[in-house]
Amino acid sequence: MVNGPATLITGLQCITQTADGNAGFVRATIIEGICEVLHKNRRWCEAGGALLRAMDSLSFSDMWEEVSGGRDQIFPATA
């Protein structure tokens, strides 16, 4: 569940405008997870640059490895 275009745009910005663009991490599971968190924390959607600066310190590859446990495919319901 994405919960509207503004949430989706912010979620995609959190992925693509942080770190080195997080190549390869524009995945449905990640987008859904970020959008769900943003939807539940609406003030984060309005934080703009502060949100992106906070997200910049996250390692998507480390988090993905932790969630996936080395599996090749992860579906939204399992993450």
mmJSON file of the N, C-alpha and C atoms, coordinates in Angstrom:
{"data_MODEL":{"atom_site":{
"group_PDB":["ATOM","ATOM","ATOM","ATOM","ATOM","ATOM","ATOM","ATOM","ATOM","ATOM","ATOM","ATOM","ATOM","ATOM","ATOM","ATOM","ATOM","ATOM","ATOM","ATOM","ATOM","ATOM","ATOM","ATOM","ATOM","ATOM","ATOM","ATOM","ATOM","ATOM","ATOM","ATOM","ATOM","ATOM","ATOM","ATOM","ATOM","ATOM","ATOM","ATOM","ATOM","ATOM","ATOM","ATOM","ATOM","ATOM","ATOM","ATOM","ATOM","ATOM","ATOM","ATOM","ATOM","ATOM","ATOM","ATOM","ATOM","ATOM","ATOM","ATOM","ATOM","ATOM","ATOM","ATOM","ATOM","ATOM","ATOM","ATOM","ATOM","ATOM","ATOM","ATOM","ATOM","ATOM","ATOM","ATOM","ATOM","ATOM","ATOM","ATOM","ATOM","ATOM","ATOM","ATOM","ATOM","ATOM","ATOM","ATOM","ATOM","ATOM","ATOM","ATOM","ATOM","ATOM","ATOM","ATOM","ATOM","ATOM","ATOM","ATOM","ATOM","ATOM","ATOM","ATOM","ATOM","ATOM","ATOM","ATOM","ATOM","ATOM","ATOM","ATOM","ATOM","ATOM","ATOM","ATOM","ATOM","ATOM","ATOM","ATOM","ATOM","ATOM","ATOM","ATOM","ATOM","ATOM","ATOM","ATOM","ATOM","ATOM","ATOM","ATOM","ATOM","ATOM","ATOM","ATOM","ATOM","ATOM","ATOM","ATOM","ATOM","ATOM","ATOM","ATOM","ATOM","ATOM","ATOM","ATOM","ATOM","ATOM","ATOM","ATOM","ATOM","ATOM","ATOM","ATOM","ATOM","ATOM","ATOM","ATOM","ATOM","ATOM","ATOM","ATOM","ATOM","ATOM","ATOM","ATOM","ATOM","ATOM","ATOM","ATOM","ATOM","ATOM","ATOM","ATOM","ATOM","ATOM","ATOM","ATOM","ATOM","ATOM","ATOM","ATOM","ATOM","ATOM","ATOM","ATOM","ATOM","ATOM","ATOM","ATOM","ATOM","ATOM","ATOM","ATOM","ATOM","ATOM","ATOM","ATOM","ATOM","ATOM","ATOM","ATOM","ATOM","ATOM","ATOM","ATOM","ATOM","ATOM","ATOM","ATOM","ATOM","ATOM","ATOM","ATOM","ATOM","ATOM","ATOM","ATOM","ATOM","ATOM","ATOM","ATOM","ATOM","ATOM","ATOM","ATOM","ATOM","ATOM","ATOM","ATOM","ATOM","ATOM","ATOM","ATOM","ATOM"],
"id":[1,2,3,4,5,6,7,8,9,10,11,12,13,14,15,16,17,18,19,20,21,22,23,24,25,26,27,28,29,30,31,32,33,34,35,36,37,38,39,40,41,42,43,44,45,46,47,48,49,50,51,52,53,54,55,56,57,58,59,60,61,62,63,64,65,66,67,68,69,70,71,72,73,74,75,76,77,78,79,80,81,82,83,84,85,86,87,88,89,90,91,92,93,94,95,96,97,98,99,100,101,102,103,104,105,106,107,108,109,110,111,112,113,114,115,116,117,118,119,120,121,122,123,124,125,126,127,128,129,130,131,132,133,134,135,136,137,138,139,140,141,142,143,144,145,146,147,148,149,150,151,152,153,154,155,156,157,158,159,160,161,162,163,164,165,166,167,168,169,170,171,172,173,174,175,176,177,178,179,180,181,182,183,184,185,186,187,188,189,190,191,192,193,194,195,196,197,198,199,200,201,202,203,204,205,206,207,208,209,210,211,212,213,214,215,216,217,218,219,220,221,222,223,224,225,226,227,228,229,230,231,232,233,234,235,236,237],
"type_symbol":["N","C","C","N","C","C","N","C","C","N","C","C","N","C","C","N","C","C","N","C","C","N","C","C","N","C","C","N","C","C","N","C","C","N","C","C","N","C","C","N","C","C","N","C","C","N","C","C","N","C","C","N","C","C","N","C","C","N","C","C","N","C","C","N","C","C","N","C","C","N","C","C","N","C","C","N","C","C","N","C","C","N","C","C","N","C","C","N","C","C","N","C","C","N","C","C","N","C","C","N","C","C","N","C","C","N","C","C","N","C","C","N","C","C","N","C","C","N","C","C","N","C","C","N","C","C","N","C","C","N","C","C","N","C","C","N","C","C","N","C","C","N","C","C","N","C","C","N","C","C","N","C","C","N","C","C","N","C","C","N","C","C","N","C","C","N","C","C","N","C","C","N","C","C","N","C","C","N","C","C","N","C","C","N","C","C","N","C","C","N","C","C","N","C","C","N","C","C","N","C","C","N","C","C","N","C","C","N","C","C","N","C","C","N","C","C","N","C","C","N","C","C","N","C","C","N","C","C","N","C","C","N","C","C","N","C","C"],
"label_atom_id":["N","CA","C","N","CA","C","N","CA","C","N","CA","C","N","CA","C","N","CA","C","N","CA","C","N","CA","C","N","CA","C","N","CA","C","N","CA","C","N","CA","C","N","CA","C","N","CA","C","N","CA","C","N","CA","C","N","CA","C","N","CA","C","N","CA","C","N","CA","C","N","CA","C","N","CA","C","N","CA","C","N","CA","C","N","CA","C","N","CA","C","N","CA","C","N","CA","C","N","CA","C","N","CA","C","N","CA","C","N","CA","C","N","CA","C","N","CA","C","N","CA","C","N","CA","C","N","CA","C","N","CA","C","N","CA","C","N","CA","C","N","CA","C","N","CA","C","N","CA","C","N","CA","C","N","CA","C","N","CA","C","N","CA","C","N","CA","C","N","CA","C","N","CA","C","N","CA","C","N","CA","C","N","CA","C","N","CA","C","N","CA","C","N","CA","C","N","CA","C","N","CA","C","N","CA","C","N","CA","C","N","CA","C","N","CA","C","N","CA","C","N","CA","C","N","CA","C","N","CA","C","N","CA","C","N","CA","C","N","CA","C","N","CA","C","N","CA","C","N","CA","C","N","CA","C","N","CA","C","N","CA","C","N","CA","C","N","CA","C","N","CA","C","N","CA","C"],
"label_alt_id":[null,null,null,null,null,null,null,null,null,null,null,null,null,null,null,null,null,null,null,null,null,null,null,null,null,null,null,null,null,null,null,null,null,null,null,null,null,null,null,null,null,null,null,null,null,null,null,null,null,null,null,null,null,null,null,null,null,null,null,null,null,null,null,null,null,null,null,null,null,null,null,null,null,null,null,null,null,null,null,null,null,null,null,null,null,null,null,null,null,null,null,null,null,null,null,null,null,null,null,null,null,null,null,null,null,null,null,null,null,null,null,null,null,null,null,null,null,null,null,null,null,null,null,null,null,null,null,null,null,null,null,null,null,null,null,null,null,null,null,null,null,null,null,null,null,null,null,null,null,null,null,null,null,null,null,null,null,null,null,null,null,null,null,null,null,null,null,null,null,null,null,null,null,null,null,null,null,null,null,null,null,null,null,null,null,null,null,null,null,null,null,null,null,null,null,null,null,null,null,null,null,null,null,null,null,null,null,null,null,null,null,null,null,null,null,null,null,null,null,null,null,null,null,null,null,null,null,null,null,null,null,null,null,null,null,null,null],
"label_comp_id":["MET","MET","MET","VAL","VAL","VAL","ASN","ASN","ASN","GLY","GLY","GLY","PRO","PRO","PRO","ALA","ALA","ALA","THR","THR","THR","LEU","LEU","LEU","ILE","ILE","ILE","THR","THR","THR","GLY","GLY","GLY","LEU","LEU","LEU","GLN","GLN","GLN","CYS","CYS","CYS","ILE","ILE","ILE","THR","THR","THR","GLN","GLN","GLN","THR","THR","THR","ALA","ALA","ALA","ASP","ASP","ASP","GLY","GLY","GLY","ASN","ASN","ASN","ALA","ALA","ALA","GLY","GLY","GLY","PHE","PHE","PHE","VAL","VAL","VAL","ARG","ARG","ARG","ALA","ALA","ALA","THR","THR","THR","ILE","ILE","ILE","ILE","ILE","ILE","GLU","GLU","GLU","GLY","GLY","GLY","ILE","ILE","ILE","CYS","CYS","CYS","GLU","GLU","GLU","VAL","VAL","VAL","LEU","LEU","LEU","HIS","HIS","HIS","LYS","LYS","LYS","ASN","ASN","ASN","ARG","ARG","ARG","ARG","ARG","ARG","TRP","TRP","TRP","CYS","CYS","CYS","GLU","GLU","GLU","ALA","ALA","ALA","GLY","GLY","GLY","GLY","GLY","GLY","ALA","ALA","ALA","LEU","LEU","LEU","LEU","LEU","LEU","ARG","ARG","ARG","ALA","ALA","ALA","MET","MET","MET","ASP","ASP","ASP","SER","SER","SER","LEU","LEU","LEU","SER","SER","SER","PHE","PHE","PHE","SER","SER","SER","ASP","ASP","ASP","MET","MET","MET","TRP","TRP","TRP","GLU","GLU","GLU","GLU","GLU","GLU","VAL","VAL","VAL","SER","SER","SER","GLY","GLY","GLY","GLY","GLY","GLY","ARG","ARG","ARG","ASP","ASP","ASP","GLN","GLN","GLN","ILE","ILE","ILE","PHE","PHE","PHE","PRO","PRO","PRO","ALA","ALA","ALA","THR","THR","THR","ALA","ALA","ALA"],
"label_asym_id":["A","A","A","A","A","A","A","A","A","A","A","A","A","A","A","A","A","A","A","A","A","A","A","A","A","A","A","A","A","A","A","A","A","A","A","A","A","A","A","A","A","A","A","A","A","A","A","A","A","A","A","A","A","A","A","A","A","A","A","A","A","A","A","A","A","A","A","A","A","A","A","A","A","A","A","A","A","A","A","A","A","A","A","A","A","A","A","A","A","A","A","A","A","A","A","A","A","A","A","A","A","A","A","A","A","A","A","A","A","A","A","A","A","A","A","A","A","A","A","A","A","A","A","A","A","A","A","A","A","A","A","A","A","A","A","A","A","A","A","A","A","A","A","A","A","A","A","A","A","A","A","A","A","A","A","A","A","A","A","A","A","A","A","A","A","A","A","A","A","A","A","A","A","A","A","A","A","A","A","A","A","A","A","A","A","A","A","A","A","A","A","A","A","A","A","A","A","A","A","A","A","A","A","A","A","A","A","A","A","A","A","A","A","A","A","A","A","A","A","A","A","A","A","A","A","A","A","A","A","A","A","A","A","A","A","A","A"],
"label_entity_id":["1","1","1","1","1","1","1","1","1","1","1","1","1","1","1","1","1","1","1","1","1","1","1","1","1","1","1","1","1","1","1","1","1","1","1","1","1","1","1","1","1","1","1","1","1","1","1","1","1","1","1","1","1","1","1","1","1","1","1","1","1","1","1","1","1","1","1","1","1","1","1","1","1","1","1","1","1","1","1","1","1","1","1","1","1","1","1","1","1","1","1","1","1","1","1","1","1","1","1","1","1","1","1","1","1","1","1","1","1","1","1","1","1","1","1","1","1","1","1","1","1","1","1","1","1","1","1","1","1","1","1","1","1","1","1","1","1","1","1","1","1","1","1","1","1","1","1","1","1","1","1","1","1","1","1","1","1","1","1","1","1","1","1","1","1","1","1","1","1","1","1","1","1","1","1","1","1","1","1","1","1","1","1","1","1","1","1","1","1","1","1","1","1","1","1","1","1","1","1","1","1","1","1","1","1","1","1","1","1","1","1","1","1","1","1","1","1","1","1","1","1","1","1","1","1","1","1","1","1","1","1","1","1","1","1","1","1"],
"label_seq_id":[1,1,1,2,2,2,3,3,3,4,4,4,5,5,5,6,6,6,7,7,7,8,8,8,9,9,9,10,10,10,11,11,11,12,12,12,13,13,13,14,14,14,15,15,15,16,16,16,17,17,17,18,18,18,19,19,19,20,20,20,21,21,21,22,22,22,23,23,23,24,24,24,25,25,25,26,26,26,27,27,27,28,28,28,29,29,29,30,30,30,31,31,31,32,32,32,33,33,33,34,34,34,35,35,35,36,36,36,37,37,37,38,38,38,39,39,39,40,40,40,41,41,41,42,42,42,43,43,43,44,44,44,45,45,45,46,46,46,47,47,47,48,48,48,49,49,49,50,50,50,51,51,51,52,52,52,53,53,53,54,54,54,55,55,55,56,56,56,57,57,57,58,58,58,59,59,59,60,60,60,61,61,61,62,62,62,63,63,63,64,64,64,65,65,65,66,66,66,67,67,67,68,68,68,69,69,69,70,70,70,71,71,71,72,72,72,73,73,73,74,74,74,75,75,75,76,76,76,77,77,77,78,78,78,79,79,79],
"pdbx_PDB_ins_code":[null,null,null,null,null,null,null,null,null,null,null,null,null,null,null,null,null,null,null,null,null,null,null,null,null,null,null,null,null,null,null,null,null,null,null,null,null,null,null,null,null,null,null,null,null,null,null,null,null,null,null,null,null,null,null,null,null,null,null,null,null,null,null,null,null,null,null,null,null,null,null,null,null,null,null,null,null,null,null,null,null,null,null,null,null,null,null,null,null,null,null,null,null,null,null,null,null,null,null,null,null,null,null,null,null,null,null,null,null,null,null,null,null,null,null,null,null,null,null,null,null,null,null,null,null,null,null,null,null,null,null,null,null,null,null,null,null,null,null,null,null,null,null,null,null,null,null,null,null,null,null,null,null,null,null,null,null,null,null,null,null,null,null,null,null,null,null,null,null,null,null,null,null,null,null,null,null,null,null,null,null,null,null,null,null,null,null,null,null,null,null,null,null,null,null,null,null,null,null,null,null,null,null,null,null,null,null,null,null,null,null,null,null,null,null,null,null,null,null,null,null,null,null,null,null,null,null,null,null,null,null,null,null,null,null,null,null],
"Cartn_x":[0.848,0.0,0.894,0.688,1.533,0.932,-0.374,-1.052,-0.872,-1.017,-1.056,0.231,0.097,1.258,2.331,1.944,2.948,3.819,3.189,3.942,4.867,4.383,5.198,6.4,6.169,7.267,8.316,7.877,8.819,9.57,8.864,9.511,10.564,10.249,11.216,12.408,12.159,13.267,14.177,13.58,14.377,15.33,14.947,15.804,16.799,16.293,17.122,17.963,17.611,18.355,19.209,19.5,20.345,21.489,22.501,23.703,24.192,24.454,24.887,23.758,22.527,21.36,20.818,21.476,21.031,20.673,21.595,21.372,20.883,19.82,19.278,18.281,18.013,17.114,15.751,15.429,14.068,13.3,12.911,12.214,10.875,9.896,8.544,8.545,9.283,9.293,9.825,10.879,11.475,10.554,10.009,9.106,7.898,7.298,6.127,6.473,7.595,7.993,8.217,8.945,9.199,7.894,7.037,5.771,4.87,4.876,4.061,4.556,5.857,6.418,6.117,6.274,5.988,4.515,3.636,2.202,1.852,2.508,2.246,2.919,3.865,4.607,4.571,3.399,3.164,4.131,4.568,5.47,6.793,7.18,8.412,8.28,7.088,6.861,7.06,6.835,6.943,8.306,9.217,10.527,11.507,11.208,12.048,13.491,14.39,15.818,16.275,15.628,16.022,15.801,14.697,14.431,15.496,15.824,16.813,18.194,18.542,19.825,19.858,18.747,18.681,18.766,18.074,18.09,19.454,20.199,21.501,22.478,22.258,23.178,22.833,21.701,21.298,21.977,22.288,22.844,21.758,21.2,20.154,20.686,21.919,22.456,22.589,23.018,23.108,21.72,20.761,19.402,18.79,19.014,18.454,19.011,20.298,20.912,20.307,20.056,19.463,18.05,17.266,15.883,15.822,16.644,16.542,17.214,18.175,18.869,19.499,19.902,20.56,19.614,18.295,17.351,17.402,17.14,17.161,15.941,14.782,13.552,12.88,12.365,11.603,10.292,9.202,7.897,7.392,6.604,6.15,5.622,4.855,4.262,5.309,6.457,7.482,8.469,8.53,9.468,8.784],
"Cartn_y":[-1.174,0.0,1.238,2.121,3.306,4.521,4.647,5.744,7.111,7.181,8.455,8.849,9.738,10.134,10.881,11.712,12.457,11.513,10.489,9.504,8.714,8.333,7.59,8.42,9.67,10.543,10.669,10.895,11.02,9.713,8.597,7.296,7.048,7.381,7.211,8.142,9.351,10.274,9.71,9.072,8.477,7.418,6.767,5.746,6.369,7.142,7.583,8.82,9.609,10.841,10.743,9.534,9.344,8.412,8.4,7.601,7.886,6.867,7.05,6.712,7.004,6.704,5.313,4.583,3.237,2.397,2.347,1.582,0.18,-0.227,-1.562,-1.708,-0.626,-0.749,-0.119,0.22,0.642,-0.654,-1.279,-2.567,-2.403,-3.152,-3.038,-3.208,-4.167,-4.436,-3.236,-2.622,-1.468,-0.261,-0.031,1.112,0.986,-0.2,-0.403,-0.159,-0.67,-0.499,0.958,1.679,3.097,3.878,3.605,4.337,4.056,2.84,2.528,3.304,3.353,4.108,5.592,6.118,7.537,7.852,6.944,7.155,7.214,6.38,6.346,7.504,8.154,9.27,10.451,11.023,12.057,13.229,13.554,14.708,14.462,13.201,12.888,13.236,13.077,13.426,14.917,15.689,17.139,17.652,16.756,17.154,17.558,17.209,17.614,17.155,18.132,17.855,17.163,17.448,16.8,15.294,14.874,13.447,12.817,13.476,12.92,12.853,13.836,13.797,12.63,12.382,11.255,9.93,9.838,8.616,8.38,9.444,9.337,8.487,8.411,7.647,6.156,5.767,4.356,3.592,2.36,1.491,0.529,0.8,-0.069,-1.473,-1.602,-2.942,-3.738,-3.1,-3.801,-4.193,-3.262,-3.558,-4.665,-4.638,-5.656,-7.026,-7.098,-8.372,-8.894,-7.986,-8.388,-8.933,-8.261,-8.677,-9.947,-10.009,-11.115,-12.392,-12.263,-13.448,-14.252,-13.567,-14.236,-14.823,-14.723,-15.259,-14.405,-15.031,-14.324,-13.441,-13.867,-13.094,-12.86,-11.666,-11.294,-10.697,-11.18,-10.659,-9.783,-8.743,-7.788,-8.425,-9.48,-10.078,-10.736,-11.095,-11.764,-10.794,-9.587,-8.6,-7.827],
"Cartn_z":[0.0,0.0,0.0,-0.954,-1.102,-0.41,-0.352,0.35,-0.295,-1.587,-2.281,-2.964,-3.959,-4.755,-3.96,-3.005,-2.232,-1.41,-0.84,-0.06,-0.98,-2.147,-3.097,-3.549,-3.879,-4.319,-3.223,-1.997,-0.882,-0.675,-0.75,-0.597,-1.661,-2.893,-3.974,-3.805,-3.317,-3.048,-1.96,-0.958,0.121,-0.411,-1.488,-2.074,-3.054,-3.993,-5.119,-4.855,-3.85,-3.588,-2.33,-1.899,-0.729,-1.094,-0.241,-0.482,-1.898,-2.658,-4.052,-5.009,-4.605,-5.424,-5.167,-4.271,-3.894,-5.107,-6.036,-7.27,-6.953,-7.625,-7.457,-6.322,-5.586,-4.438,-4.656,-5.891,-6.21,-6.456,-5.351,-5.369,-4.679,-5.137,-4.581,-3.069,-2.57,-1.132,-0.361,-0.866,-0.185,-0.302,-1.487,-1.68,-0.759,-0.716,0.155,1.613,2.058,3.454,3.816,2.975,3.235,3.215,2.228,2.132,3.33,3.818,4.993,6.213,6.399,7.527,7.372,6.174,5.939,6.172,5.752,5.949,7.439,8.218,9.659,10.402,9.761,10.36,9.396,9.224,8.213,8.304,9.505,9.643,8.931,8.776,8.057,6.584,6.022,4.614,4.374,5.403,5.28,5.724,6.093,6.615,5.519,4.261,3.139,3.262,3.196,3.232,4.495,5.615,6.874,6.793,6.178,6.007,5.119,4.012,3.098,3.748,4.558,5.272,6.25,6.934,7.869,7.104,5.987,5.185,4.541,4.317,3.668,4.478,5.778,6.623,6.672,6.088,6.095,4.961,5.22,4.189,3.72,2.555,2.027,1.802,1.353,1.096,2.388,3.483,4.77,5.274,5.165,5.617,4.768,3.461,2.581,2.948,3.218,3.589,4.888,5.836,7.114,6.923,6.078,5.844,4.995,3.963,3.013,3.501,4.368,4.844,3.728,2.643,1.538,0.506,0.705,-0.282,-1.548,-2.666,-3.943,-4.146,-3.626,-3.816,-2.48,-2.33,-1.139,-1.619,-1.057,-1.423,-0.292,-0.593,0.432,1.713,1.611,2.8,3.696,3.15,3.95,4.569,4.049,4.594,5.67],
"occupancy":[1.0,1.0,1.0,1.0,1.0,1.0,1.0,1.0,1.0,1.0,1.0,1.0,1.0,1.0,1.0,1.0,1.0,1.0,1.0,1.0,1.0,1.0,1.0,1.0,1.0,1.0,1.0,1.0,1.0,1.0,1.0,1.0,1.0,1.0,1.0,1.0,1.0,1.0,1.0,1.0,1.0,1.0,1.0,1.0,1.0,1.0,1.0,1.0,1.0,1.0,1.0,1.0,1.0,1.0,1.0,1.0,1.0,1.0,1.0,1.0,1.0,1.0,1.0,1.0,1.0,1.0,1.0,1.0,1.0,1.0,1.0,1.0,1.0,1.0,1.0,1.0,1.0,1.0,1.0,1.0,1.0,1.0,1.0,1.0,1.0,1.0,1.0,1.0,1.0,1.0,1.0,1.0,1.0,1.0,1.0,1.0,1.0,1.0,1.0,1.0,1.0,1.0,1.0,1.0,1.0,1.0,1.0,1.0,1.0,1.0,1.0,1.0,1.0,1.0,1.0,1.0,1.0,1.0,1.0,1.0,1.0,1.0,1.0,1.0,1.0,1.0,1.0,1.0,1.0,1.0,1.0,1.0,1.0,1.0,1.0,1.0,1.0,1.0,1.0,1.0,1.0,1.0,1.0,1.0,1.0,1.0,1.0,1.0,1.0,1.0,1.0,1.0,1.0,1.0,1.0,1.0,1.0,1.0,1.0,1.0,1.0,1.0,1.0,1.0,1.0,1.0,1.0,1.0,1.0,1.0,1.0,1.0,1.0,1.0,1.0,1.0,1.0,1.0,1.0,1.0,1.0,1.0,1.0,1.0,1.0,1.0,1.0,1.0,1.0,1.0,1.0,1.0,1.0,1.0,1.0,1.0,1.0,1.0,1.0,1.0,1.0,1.0,1.0,1.0,1.0,1.0,1.0,1.0,1.0,1.0,1.0,1.0,1.0,1.0,1.0,1.0,1.0,1.0,1.0,1.0,1.0,1.0,1.0,1.0,1.0,1.0,1.0,1.0,1.0,1.0,1.0,1.0,1.0,1.0,1.0,1.0,1.0],
"B_iso_or_equiv":[0.0,0.0,0.0,0.0,0.0,0.0,0.0,0.0,0.0,0.0,0.0,0.0,0.0,0.0,0.0,0.0,0.0,0.0,0.0,0.0,0.0,0.0,0.0,0.0,0.0,0.0,0.0,0.0,0.0,0.0,0.0,0.0,0.0,0.0,0.0,0.0,0.0,0.0,0.0,0.0,0.0,0.0,0.0,0.0,0.0,0.0,0.0,0.0,0.0,0.0,0.0,0.0,0.0,0.0,0.0,0.0,0.0,0.0,0.0,0.0,0.0,0.0,0.0,0.0,0.0,0.0,0.0,0.0,0.0,0.0,0.0,0.0,0.0,0.0,0.0,0.0,0.0,0.0,0.0,0.0,0.0,0.0,0.0,0.0,0.0,0.0,0.0,0.0,0.0,0.0,0.0,0.0,0.0,0.0,0.0,0.0,0.0,0.0,0.0,0.0,0.0,0.0,0.0,0.0,0.0,0.0,0.0,0.0,0.0,0.0,0.0,0.0,0.0,0.0,0.0,0.0,0.0,0.0,0.0,0.0,0.0,0.0,0.0,0.0,0.0,0.0,0.0,0.0,0.0,0.0,0.0,0.0,0.0,0.0,0.0,0.0,0.0,0.0,0.0,0.0,0.0,0.0,0.0,0.0,0.0,0.0,0.0,0.0,0.0,0.0,0.0,0.0,0.0,0.0,0.0,0.0,0.0,0.0,0.0,0.0,0.0,0.0,0.0,0.0,0.0,0.0,0.0,0.0,0.0,0.0,0.0,0.0,0.0,0.0,0.0,0.0,0.0,0.0,0.0,0.0,0.0,0.0,0.0,0.0,0.0,0.0,0.0,0.0,0.0,0.0,0.0,0.0,0.0,0.0,0.0,0.0,0.0,0.0,0.0,0.0,0.0,0.0,0.0,0.0,0.0,0.0,0.0,0.0,0.0,0.0,0.0,0.0,0.0,0.0,0.0,0.0,0.0,0.0,0.0,0.0,0.0,0.0,0.0,0.0,0.0,0.0,0.0,0.0,0.0,0.0,0.0,0.0,0.0,0.0,0.0,0.0,0.0],
"pdbx_formal_charge":[null,null,null,null,null,null,null,null,null,null,null,null,null,null,null,null,null,null,null,null,null,null,null,null,null,null,null,null,null,null,null,null,null,null,null,null,null,null,null,null,null,null,null,null,null,null,null,null,null,null,null,null,null,null,null,null,null,null,null,null,null,null,null,null,null,null,null,null,null,null,null,null,null,null,null,null,null,null,null,null,null,null,null,null,null,null,null,null,null,null,null,null,null,null,null,null,null,null,null,null,null,null,null,null,null,null,null,null,null,null,null,null,null,null,null,null,null,null,null,null,null,null,null,null,null,null,null,null,null,null,null,null,null,null,null,null,null,null,null,null,null,null,null,null,null,null,null,null,null,null,null,null,null,null,null,null,null,null,null,null,null,null,null,null,null,null,null,null,null,null,null,null,null,null,null,null,null,null,null,null,null,null,null,null,null,null,null,null,null,null,null,null,null,null,null,null,null,null,null,null,null,null,null,null,null,null,null,null,null,null,null,null,null,null,null,null,null,null,null,null,null,null,null,null,null,null,null,null,null,null,null,null,null,null,null,null,null],
"auth_seq_id":[1,1,1,2,2,2,3,3,3,4,4,4,5,5,5,6,6,6,7,7,7,8,8,8,9,9,9,10,10,10,11,11,11,12,12,12,13,13,13,14,14,14,15,15,15,16,16,16,17,17,17,18,18,18,19,19,19,20,20,20,21,21,21,22,22,22,23,23,23,24,24,24,25,25,25,26,26,26,27,27,27,28,28,28,29,29,29,30,30,30,31,31,31,32,32,32,33,33,33,34,34,34,35,35,35,36,36,36,37,37,37,38,38,38,39,39,39,40,40,40,41,41,41,42,42,42,43,43,43,44,44,44,45,45,45,46,46,46,47,47,47,48,48,48,49,49,49,50,50,50,51,51,51,52,52,52,53,53,53,54,54,54,55,55,55,56,56,56,57,57,57,58,58,58,59,59,59,60,60,60,61,61,61,62,62,62,63,63,63,64,64,64,65,65,65,66,66,66,67,67,67,68,68,68,69,69,69,70,70,70,71,71,71,72,72,72,73,73,73,74,74,74,75,75,75,76,76,76,77,77,77,78,78,78,79,79,79],
"auth_comp_id":["MET","MET","MET","VAL","VAL","VAL","ASN","ASN","ASN","GLY","GLY","GLY","PRO","PRO","PRO","ALA","ALA","ALA","THR","THR","THR","LEU","LEU","LEU","ILE","ILE","ILE","THR","THR","THR","GLY","GLY","GLY","LEU","LEU","LEU","GLN","GLN","GLN","CYS","CYS","CYS","ILE","ILE","ILE","THR","THR","THR","GLN","GLN","GLN","THR","THR","THR","ALA","ALA","ALA","ASP","ASP","ASP","GLY","GLY","GLY","ASN","ASN","ASN","ALA","ALA","ALA","GLY","GLY","GLY","PHE","PHE","PHE","VAL","VAL","VAL","ARG","ARG","ARG","ALA","ALA","ALA","THR","THR","THR","ILE","ILE","ILE","ILE","ILE","ILE","GLU","GLU","GLU","GLY","GLY","GLY","ILE","ILE","ILE","CYS","CYS","CYS","GLU","GLU","GLU","VAL","VAL","VAL","LEU","LEU","LEU","HIS","HIS","HIS","LYS","LYS","LYS","ASN","ASN","ASN","ARG","ARG","ARG","ARG","ARG","ARG","TRP","TRP","TRP","CYS","CYS","CYS","GLU","GLU","GLU","ALA","ALA","ALA","GLY","GLY","GLY","GLY","GLY","GLY","ALA","ALA","ALA","LEU","LEU","LEU","LEU","LEU","LEU","ARG","ARG","ARG","ALA","ALA","ALA","MET","MET","MET","ASP","ASP","ASP","SER","SER","SER","LEU","LEU","LEU","SER","SER","SER","PHE","PHE","PHE","SER","SER","SER","ASP","ASP","ASP","MET","MET","MET","TRP","TRP","TRP","GLU","GLU","GLU","GLU","GLU","GLU","VAL","VAL","VAL","SER","SER","SER","GLY","GLY","GLY","GLY","GLY","GLY","ARG","ARG","ARG","ASP","ASP","ASP","GLN","GLN","GLN","ILE","ILE","ILE","PHE","PHE","PHE","PRO","PRO","PRO","ALA","ALA","ALA","THR","THR","THR","ALA","ALA","ALA"],
"auth_asym_id":["A","A","A","A","A","A","A","A","A","A","A","A","A","A","A","A","A","A","A","A","A","A","A","A","A","A","A","A","A","A","A","A","A","A","A","A","A","A","A","A","A","A","A","A","A","A","A","A","A","A","A","A","A","A","A","A","A","A","A","A","A","A","A","A","A","A","A","A","A","A","A","A","A","A","A","A","A","A","A","A","A","A","A","A","A","A","A","A","A","A","A","A","A","A","A","A","A","A","A","A","A","A","A","A","A","A","A","A","A","A","A","A","A","A","A","A","A","A","A","A","A","A","A","A","A","A","A","A","A","A","A","A","A","A","A","A","A","A","A","A","A","A","A","A","A","A","A","A","A","A","A","A","A","A","A","A","A","A","A","A","A","A","A","A","A","A","A","A","A","A","A","A","A","A","A","A","A","A","A","A","A","A","A","A","A","A","A","A","A","A","A","A","A","A","A","A","A","A","A","A","A","A","A","A","A","A","A","A","A","A","A","A","A","A","A","A","A","A","A","A","A","A","A","A","A","A","A","A","A","A","A","A","A","A","A","A","A"],
"auth_atom_id":["N","CA","C","N","CA","C","N","CA","C","N","CA","C","N","CA","C","N","CA","C","N","CA","C","N","CA","C","N","CA","C","N","CA","C","N","CA","C","N","CA","C","N","CA","C","N","CA","C","N","CA","C","N","CA","C","N","CA","C","N","CA","C","N","CA","C","N","CA","C","N","CA","C","N","CA","C","N","CA","C","N","CA","C","N","CA","C","N","CA","C","N","CA","C","N","CA","C","N","CA","C","N","CA","C","N","CA","C","N","CA","C","N","CA","C","N","CA","C","N","CA","C","N","CA","C","N","CA","C","N","CA","C","N","CA","C","N","CA","C","N","CA","C","N","CA","C","N","CA","C","N","CA","C","N","CA","C","N","CA","C","N","CA","C","N","CA","C","N","CA","C","N","CA","C","N","CA","C","N","CA","C","N","CA","C","N","CA","C","N","CA","C","N","CA","C","N","CA","C","N","CA","C","N","CA","C","N","CA","C","N","CA","C","N","CA","C","N","CA","C","N","CA","C","N","CA","C","N","CA","C","N","CA","C","N","CA","C","N","CA","C","N","CA","C","N","CA","C","N","CA","C","N","CA","C","N","CA","C","N","CA","C","N","CA","C","N","CA","C","N","CA","C","N","CA","C"],
"pdbx_PDB_model_num":[1,1,1,1,1,1,1,1,1,1,1,1,1,1,1,1,1,1,1,1,1,1,1,1,1,1,1,1,1,1,1,1,1,1,1,1,1,1,1,1,1,1,1,1,1,1,1,1,1,1,1,1,1,1,1,1,1,1,1,1,1,1,1,1,1,1,1,1,1,1,1,1,1,1,1,1,1,1,1,1,1,1,1,1,1,1,1,1,1,1,1,1,1,1,1,1,1,1,1,1,1,1,1,1,1,1,1,1,1,1,1,1,1,1,1,1,1,1,1,1,1,1,1,1,1,1,1,1,1,1,1,1,1,1,1,1,1,1,1,1,1,1,1,1,1,1,1,1,1,1,1,1,1,1,1,1,1,1,1,1,1,1,1,1,1,1,1,1,1,1,1,1,1,1,1,1,1,1,1,1,1,1,1,1,1,1,1,1,1,1,1,1,1,1,1,1,1,1,1,1,1,1,1,1,1,1,1,1,1,1,1,1,1,1,1,1,1,1,1,1,1,1,1,1,1,1,1,1,1,1,1,1,1,1,1,1,1]
}}}
